[in-house]
Amino acid sequence: MVRKIAVAAAICALTLLNFFQFPGHTYLQADSQIYLPILEHIRDPDALANDLIAQRPHVSFTLYDELQVAALKLTGLPFHEALEGEQVLFRALGILGLYLIALSAGLSTVQALLVAAIVSLGATIGGPAVLSFEYEPTPRGFAVPLVFLAIGLTARGRYLGGAVAASAAFLLHAPTAFPFWAVWLSMALVPYQRRRKLIGVGVLAGAAAILWICAQRQGGSEQAMVFFTRIDRPLEALQRMRASYNWVSTWWRQWLPHYAVLYAATLLAVARIGKSLSPDLRPFAIGLPLIGIASVPASYLLLEKMKLALIPQFQPMRALLFVTVMAALLAAIAACLAITRSRYWEPALWLALAYLIPVNTSVTQIPTPNRIAVALALSALASAALWADAQRRNGSIPAVALAALAPFFVIPIYGNVINYPALHSPALEELSRWARISTPKSAVFLFPDAAQELYPGVFRAEALRAVYVDWKAGGQVNYFKDFGELWLSRWQDVMARPFAPADCAHIASLGVDFIILKPEHKMPGAHPVFENFRFVAYALKVNSLR
C-alpha cells in the first residue's frame, strides 16, 4: 500500500510538472481555437451563428463534443476550466501508462518512474505537425495519453483494461487509436491469450457502434463530412498552401532522415533489450514505429497519387509520433537495463538520445552548444543516479528523483526550449470583453491586418463573435471542400492584400459589422467605437452597437 501511494504521488508530481512547467499547456493557441467555437455554438445556437467554423463543425465522428457538453451540465464549470481539468487527468493517465510499460520491461519501480519522467518531457513531431503530449485540450490531446495507458495495461496482461482505454481513445479521436488497434488485431491472430484479445476486439466493435450512432444523430452542421471522393486540382492547391503537413512531398527532405535515425535507434533498442520485452509489449515496441514509418509511403500513394479525400481528414502520417515516442521510451528502458546488466558505458548513450528528442526537434540537425550541454548533463546525471540505485548506495532514491525532476527546469531554462509563444494579452482580453458586452451576438468581425497571426481565433472564442475569415480557420480545408472554396474566396478578397480605408464599403457589403485594426493602421478622420494600445475597432454599419 505504501508503495502504491508513493507511486501515485510521484505520477501526480510528474503530471503537474508536465502541465505547468514543461512541456506545458496552452489554451486557444492552436486547435482549441477551432473546437471551442464549435462547443459554444452547440451550447448556444445563437452564439457564433454567422461563423464559418461553427456552421461547419467536424466533430461528427468523435464523442469529444458530447463529453464536453456533459461535463458542462454535470459540473457547471465553463468550458475552459472543465477542459483544463480533463487535460490534467488525461496526462496523468498517459504518464501512468508509460510507467506500466517500463515495469513490463522488467524495470524496478524507481527505474520505471524515471523512464516515465523522461518520456513525459514530450516531443515535437516535425513534418506532420503533431506533438507527443499536446499542449491543448483537444481530442488528440486526450486520446494519445489513453493509447499509452492502453499499451501499459496490455503489456501488464490487463487486456480488458487496455481494450477499454484504447476504445475510449477511439471514441475521442479514431485516427490516433488506429495504430494501437492495428497491432492488437495482429496480436489476436496468434494463439497466445487469443480469447482475451478477441474480447478486446468486441469492446472496440461496441465503441465503433456507439460512435456511428452518435454521428448519425449529430446536429447543427450545414454540411456533412465526405470521405469517399477525390480531391480535385483546386482543392489540392489549397490544401498544399494551407495544410502542407499532410503532403509528404512538401517536407520529406527535411524530416525523413530524422525519422530514419529514430527508427534505426528503436530497432537497436529492441535488440539490446531482448527478452526483457514481454510477449505483450514486443508487438507494440516493433509494430507502432513500423506503422508510423509505413504511413509515409501509404499517405503518398493514397493522397498524392490517388487523391483520396479521406487522407487529409484521417492524417495517417501523424502515426510518426509513435516512432519518436518509442525511440525515447525504448532508449530510456535500454539505459536502465544496461545498468542492471553492468554495461556501464552504454546508458549515457541511450539517455543522450532520449534527452535529445525533447531538447532538439530534429536529431539529424546539430543542436546549439547549450542544448548539447543540457542533453549530455542530463544524461550523465541520470546515468549516475541509475548506477547509484543499482548499487544500493545511500542517497540513491533522492538522486533518481533529482534526475527525474531536473529536466523539467533545465531544458526550458538552460536549453532555451520555448514550446509556444505568448499569444494572450490584456489588450486582447479587453477587446474580447468589449465585443461580448457591447455588440449583438450576430455581429461579424474582420481583422484585415492580422495576416497569418492567430489572435483573431482567440477573439472568436472569447468574445463569442463571428470572424469573417482568419488564417487558423483555414485548417478546416482538410474536411470540407465547400468550406475550402468559401474560405479561400474570402481570404483572397479581404486578406491577400494590405487593407486600405477605401475598402470599408466593400467589406461592409460582405456582411462585416466591425473591423479591428492595429493602432499603426488607424484610419484618419474615422471615429473608433473601441480603442486600446493594441487594437482599434470601427463600426461599418449604423446602429451596429447594442
N, C-alpha and C positions, 0 to 999 in steps of 0.2 A: 504493500500500500504506500509506504514512504517513497519507494522508487517511482511509482506511478504519479504521485503528487509532484515529485521533483521533475519528472519528465514533462508533465503538464505545465508546470511553472516555466520551465525552460522554453517550451514551444510558445507559450504566451509572450514571454520576453522577446523571443526572436520575431514573433508576429508584430509586436508593437514597434520594434526597431525597423523591421521591414516596411511598415506602413508609414511611420512618422520620420524616420531618419534616411534610410537608403534601401531600395531604390526610390521609396516614397510613393506618394499618391497625388492625383490631380482630380479636378472636377471642372467640367465644361472647358477643357482644353483640347480634347480630341473627340473621340466618337460619342462621348456623352452629350456633346453639342447636338447630335442627331437624335439620340434616344430620349433625352429629357423633353424636347418639344412634342414628340410623339406621345409620351406618357401624360404630359399636361393636357394635350388635346383629348386623349381618352378620358381623363378625369373630368374635363370641362369642354364639351364640344364647341362652345363659343370661343374658347381661347385658341388663338393661332389658326382660326378657320381659314384665313387667307394666305397661309404659309405653305409653300411647296412641300416641305418636309412633313408637316402634319397631314397634308392632303394625301400623301403617298407613303404611308408607313410600310416598312419592310419587315415587320415583326410577326407576320402570319405564322411562320414556321419556327417559333420559339415561344416558350412559356415565360420568357423574361417579363413581358408586359403584364401578364396575369399575376405573376409573383409580386410585382411592384404595386399593383392596384390592391391586391390582398393585403400586403404589408401596410399600405396606407389606411385601409379600413380597420385592420386589427390594432395598429399601434397609434394611429392618429398623427404620426410623425410626418413632416414634409418629406418629399422625395429625397432631398439632399441628405438629411440625417439618416433616413432609413437605408439608403444606398451605401453610405459610408459604413454603417454598422454591418451590413451584409458583406461589404468588401473585406472588412477585418475578419469576419467569420470565415469566409472562403479562403483567405490567405492562410489562416491558421490551419484549416483542413489540408491545404496544399503542403504546408511545412510538415504536418503530421504524416502525410503520405511520403514525403522524402525521407523522414526518419524511419518509417516502416520499411521502405525499400532498402535503406542502408542496413537495418537489422537483418533483413532476409539474406543479405550477402555475408552474414557471419560476423558482423562488427559488434563491438560492445556498445552499451548504452551511450557512453561518453563519446566514442568514435562516431556513432550514428548521429548524435546531436551536432557534432562538428560538421559532418557532411551536410546535414540539412541546413545548417547556417551558411555554409559556403554556397550551396546551390540557390538558396533563397536570395542571394545578392542580385539575382536576375541577370538578364542578358537582352541585348537588342538584336533582333533578327533582321539584319540588313537584307535588302532585296525585296522580299515580300512584305516588309514593313509591319512587323508584329513584335511583341515582347513576350518573354517567358513569364514574367509577372506584370500584367497590365497595370498601368497607373490609374486607370479609370474604372468605375463600377459598371462595366458593360457585360453583355452576355459572355463574350470570350474571356473577360477577366474573371468571371465566376466559374466558367467551365474548365479552364486549364487546371486550376488547383484541384478540382474534383477528379480530373483524369489522373493526376499524380496520386491522389488519395486512393483511387481505384486500383492503380498499379501496386501501391504499397499493400493494400488489403489482399489483393490476389496473390502477390508474392509471399505473403504470410499464410496462404492457404484459406483465406476467408473469401471464398468465391462469391457467395451471395452478397456480402457487403460490397465487394468490388463491383459486382454487376449493378447493384443499386446506385452506387456512386457514379459509375460510368453512364448509367441510364439517365441520372439527373443531369449530368453534363450534356448528354444528347438532347434532352428537353430544352436546355438553355441555349446550346449552340452546337448543332449537329456536326458541322464541319470539323470542329475541334475534337469531338469524340470519335470521329470516324477512324483514325489510325488505331486507337485502342481496340475498337471492335473488330477491325480487320485482323489484328493479332489474336484477339480472343477466339474468333471463329476458326483461325488456323489451329489454335490450341485444342479446340473442340474436336478436331479431326483425328487426334491421336488417342489411344486408349486410356492414357493416364487421367484419372478423375473426369472422364468424359461426361458421365451423367450429371455431375455437379456443374460442369461448364455449360451443358445444354440447358440446364435450368436458368443459367445466366442469359442465354440467348432468348429464352422465354420472357425474362424480365425486360430485355431490350424490345422484344416484339410488343409487349404491353405498352411500353413507353412510346413506341412509334405509333401505336393505335391512338393513344391519348393525344399525341401531337397532331395527328391527322384530323381527328375530330375537332380539336380546338381551332385548327387552321380553317376548317370549313365554316366554322361559326364566327370567325374573325370579322369584325365590322369596322366601319369607319374609313375604309380605303376607297379612293376613287378609281383605283387601278390595281389589277391583280398582277402578282409576280408571274412571269412567264419563263419557264425553264427550257422547254424543248423546242428551241428555234435557233436560228443562226444570226450572227452579228453581221450587219451589212457594213460597207466601207465607211460611210459617215460615222456610224457609231463606233467602229474600230478606231478611227482617227480621234474621236472624242475621248474614248477610254484611254488611249495611249497618251493623250495630253493630260487628262485629269486623274487617271488611276493607273499610271505606268507600272506600279508594283506588281500588277497581275500579268505583265507581259515580260517574260524572261529575256527576250531579245533586247530589252532596254537596259538590263543590268547584269547579265551573266558574266561579262568580262571582269567586272569589279568584284563580284561576290562568289562565283563558283569556286575559285581557288580556296577561299576561306572555308567553305563547306567541305571541300575535298580533304583539307587538312584535318578538320574536326572529325569527319567520318573515319579517316585513317586512324586518328587517335582513339576513337571509340572501339574500332576493331582490335587495336593493340591492347587497349584496356581490358576488353573481354577476354583476350588470350591470356593476359597476365593474371587476371582474377581467377580464371579457370573454374574449377569445380565449386568454388565458393558461391557462384551464381546458382541459386536454387532452380529446379526444373520449371518453376512458375515465373521466375524473374528473367531467366535467359531469353525466352522468346521476345519479351519486351525490350531487353537490352539490345538485341540484334534487330528485331523487326521494326521498331518505331523509327530508328535512324534510317533504316533501309527504305521505309515508306517515304520519309522525308526526302531522301535523295531521289527516289523514283518519281516523286511528284513533279520534279523539274521537267524531265522529258515528257511525262504524261501531260502536263499543262501545255507545254509547247505544241504537242501534237493536237490536243483537243481544242485549244484556244486559237493558237496562231496558224494552224493548218486547217482544222475542221471548222473553226469559228463558232463553237458551241456557246450559246448564251449562258448556259448553266455555270460555266467555269468562273467567270468574274464574280458570280454570286457565291459559289462554293469556295473559291480561292484555295485550291488544294496545296499550293506551294507554301502556305503557312504551316504545313506539317514540318517544314525545315526547323521549326523551333525544337522539335524532338532531337534533331541532330545536335543542336547546340546544347540543350539541357542534358542530354545523355552523355555528351562529351565531358561536361563539367562534373556530372554526377559520378560517372564511372571512373574518371580520373581521381576524384577525391576518395572513392572507395578503394581504388588500386593503391593509393598512397597509404591508406590505413592498413591494408593487408600486407604491403611491403614492409612496414614497420613490424608487424606481427611475425613476419617470416624472416626478420633480421636482414633485409636487403636495405641497409640504411642509406645507400647512395641514391635510391630510386624515389622516395617520397617527395623530395623537393622538386623534382622534375614534373611529377604529376600535379603537384599542388600549384606550381608556377602556371601550368596550363589552366587549371581550374580558376585561379585568380585573374588570369589574363582575360578571360571571357567577359566578366563584368567590367574590367578596367578599360579594355580596348575593344571597340566594336568589331574590328576585324583582326584575326590572329595572323593574317598574312601581311599586315601593314606594320611597319616599325613604330612602336609606341614612343611617346615623348619620354625623355630621360626620367622625369619624375614618376611616370606611370610604370616604367621598367623597375625603378627602385621600389615602388609600392608593391608590385607583384612579387618581386624577389624577397622583400622584407616580410610580407605576409606568409609567403611560402616557408621561409626559414622559421618564423615564429610558430606556425602550425606544425612543422616537422619536429621542432624541439619539444613542443607540448605533447605530441603523439609519442615521441620517444620516451619522455618522462612518464607518461601514462603506462606505456608498455613495460617499463622497468619498475613500476610501482614506487616511484620516487615521491618523497614528501613534497606537497605543493603541486602535484601533477594536475589535480582537478581545477584549481584556480588558473593554472597555466593554460589548460584546454579552454576554459571559459574565456580567458583573455584572448586567445586565438580566435574563438568564435565571435566575440563581440567587436574586436578591434576593426575589422574591415568595414563595418557599418559607418565608422567615423573616418578612418584613414583614407578610404577610396574617394569619397566626395571632397574631403578637405585637402589632402596632400596629392591625391591623384587628379584633382580638379575635374572630376567627372560630374557634369551637370546634365541631368536627365531630361529636364524640361524647363522652358522659360517661365518667367513670372508674367503671366498673362492678365491676371486680375488686378484691378486698381481701384482706389476710392472714387476716382473720377468716373470710371465706367459704371461702378455701382450706383453713383449719384444719377447718372444719365438713365440707367435702367429703372431706378425707383421713380424718377420723374415721369417717364413714359408709362409705367404701370399705373400711376396715380392720376395723371393729367390727360391721358389720351384714351379714346374709346378702344374697346377690345378689337374692333375691326380695323384699326389703323395699320397702315403698311409703311415700313421704313426702308430707306436706302442709305447705304454708306458709300457714296461714289468715289471717295479717295482712299478706301481701305485696301484696294488691290487684293493680294492674297493673304492679308493679315486675318487673324482668327477672331478678333474681338466682336465682329457682328454676330457670331454664333453665341457668344456669351450673352450679349444683349438680348437676343431672341429668347433664350431660356430663362433669363432673369426678369426681363420686362414682360414676358408673355405677349409679345407683339410680333407680328409678321415682318420678316425681312424679305424684300422683293427678290434679291439674289445676292449670294455671297459665295466665296471660294469653297468653304468647308461643305456646304450643302451639295456642291458638285460631285462629291464622292458617291452620291446615290445614283450616278450614271451606271454603276455596276448592275443595278437592279431593275430599272425601268427605262425602256427605250424612249417612250414619250416624255418622261421626265428629263432625260438627257437632252432631247431636242429642245424642250422648252427652256431648260437651264442655259444651254449654250446660246439660244436666241437672246435671252435676257442679258447674259453676260456680255455678249458682243455688242448689244445695243447700248448699255449704260455703263459698262465697266472696262471695256477693252481700250478706251482712250481716256485721256485726262478730262476731268469734269470742268465745265465752263458754266457761268451763271446763265448764259443763254439757253442751256439745256433744261432749265427748270420747267418750262411749259411742256416740253415733250415728256419729261419724267412724270409730271402730274397727270398727263393724258393716259399714262400706263396704269394708273390707279395708285400711285405712291402718294401718301399723305405728308410724309416728313422726310427731309434729307438731313443727314448728320455729317458734318464736315469737321476737319481738324482746324484749329484756330488760324493756322497759316493760310488757310484757304477761305477765310471768312469773306462773305460777299459784301462789298461796299454798298451802302445805302439800304441794305435789307435789314429788317428788324428780326433778330432771333427770338424764338419762343423759349429757348433754354440755352444756357451757356455756362461752362466752367473752363478751367485752364487747359482742358484737353479736347473738349467737344463743343461744337456749336450746332444747334438744331434750328431748322427753319420749317415752317408750315407752308406747304404748297397749295393748300386749299383753304378757302374761307370756312370758318367755324369748325375746323378740324380738331380743336381742343374741346375737352369736356366743358 
